Amino acid sequence: MRKPPIPLMLCLSLAGCMVGPDYQPPKIDTPAAYRYADKEARDLSNTLWWEQFHDPVLNELIRTALLENKDIKIAAARVEEFQGRYGQTRSLLFPQVGLGAQGQRSRSPRDTGPVSLDPSVDPVFNNYQAILSVNWELDIWGRLRRLDESARADLLASEEGRRSVILSLVASVASSYVTLRDLDRELEIARTTAKARSESYEIFKLRYGAGTISEMELAQNQSELERTQASVAQLQPLVAQQENALAVLLGRNPGPIIRGRDLAQLNLPTVPAGLPSDLLERRPDLRQAELNLISANAQIGAAKAQYFPTISLTGLLGSASNQLSNLFTGPASTWSYGVAVSMPIFTAGGIAGQVQQAEAIQKQALQIYQQSIQSAFRDVENALVASSKSRERMAYQARQVEALSTYAHYARLRYDNGYTSYIEVLDAERSLFDAELDYTRTRGSVFTNMIDLYKATGGGWVTEADKLTATANQKRP
């Protein structure tokens, strides 16, 4: 049996060689456990947690955002961009085949020097060609495969980036809605208090006219009325601004937002539980950071491969004739094949600079990945602490509001019976008004802290939300 030629054997033996470092996942120092973690909490991170609020309006707002939000559409278009880049890069691994055709009419000079054209020969002639060309770069050193590895990682990173947008969008819509309902409640408290103080002020004016109270008491009453009315005027634009912000998240122009249940009617979900190590697999931004590291690592090999020869196989098959009718006949056929080799000899440090650049980018990507992990653990830890302590604070403030309500009631009775001055009533009512606002804000923060916790832990709910996006887009005309 005839042995294959040595050059072919050499090419085959080197076909699996790739220069540059293979990716090795970096060692990550993860905390053993979180502080303030709820040991009895169930793991709800793979469910659509916002549905646990039991507010159909919020559910519909999130569905609308997943369909219409502009950031979602930008992220989806970016994935398509990287799909195209990956397809372009991957095509370099395969033979490049081209087809060309040419028709030309020319005239040669009769007098060309020592030898003149035969007078019987027509100086005007035609030339027709049809050529099929093939060029294939042999990826002996793995340059093209490293580029393919990098492009594939970039594509997957863009997909994880899209999922990160979904994660942030759902959390932002839910938080904005809760904040809006919080502001609604604050405005309701301010308006109710302002109405009561307005009625009280009218009574005080009558009593002042009758000489039963002093001008100081009337001024004190008016001061509290103006204070609550100023609170109403302060809260009204905040409500409108929050509506506008939420409308933009929904992909709409600024405008009013439909309301559902108020904060007191919303159900508070269970704290999600999970091991710290799970976080690396559940958060799309961490997966994106690692894929960016994989891409940068592959670029080092692609840069180093430029030190070695580039070997290409070339081939040509076609026809050439002076007569178009004879172009595809046997005598008109032409072919050629060969090997092209090129190798850098002196680049004045050009390749070394590319390698240095690729290695520096890889180092940056590694630090960004490690920093992202640390930030993720920080986010979870902060959200756990905030969620735990805001619930405690809300319980304290609920009892404070109850106590101040009792205090204000008896302060009014004492004043009406002449046992104390009106300043005690004002102090009690002012404290009650402030406490009611603080309690409402804290109740809103309990929900937003829970939302932040679900956002920080990531989880399978991002995939479920992604399915809602895909389903919504399929239903579009």
HELIX and SHEET records of a PDB file:
HELIX    1   1 ILE A    6  LEU A   14  1                                   9    
HELIX    2   2 TRP A   49  PHE A   53  5                                   5    
HELIX    3   3 PRO A   56  GLU A   68  1                                  13    
HELIX    4   4 LYS A   70  SER A   91  1                                  22    
HELIX    5   5 ARG A  143  GLY A  209  1                                  67    
HELIX    6   6 GLU A  215  LEU A  249  1                                  35    
HELIX    7   7 LEU A  263  GLN A  265  5                                   3    
HELIX    8   8 PRO A  276  ASP A  278  5                                   3    
HELIX    9   9 LEU A  279  ARG A  282  1                                   4    
HELIX   10  10 PRO A  284  LYS A  304  1                                  21    
HELIX   11  11 ALA A  305  TYR A  307  5                                   3    
HELIX   12  12 LEU A  324  ASN A  326  5                                   3    
HELIX   13  13 GLY A  330  ALA A  332  5                                   3    
HELIX   14  14 GLY A  350  ASP A  416  1                                  67    
HELIX   15  15 TYR A  422  THR A  457  1                                  36    
HELIX   16  16 TRP A  461  LYS A  475  1                                  15    
SHEET    1   A 4 GLN A  96  ARG A 107  0                                        
SHEET    2   A 4 VAL A 124  LEU A 138 -1                                        
SHEET    3   A 4 THR A 310  SER A 321 -1                                        
SHEET    4   A 4 SER A 333  SER A 342 -1                                        
END                                                                             
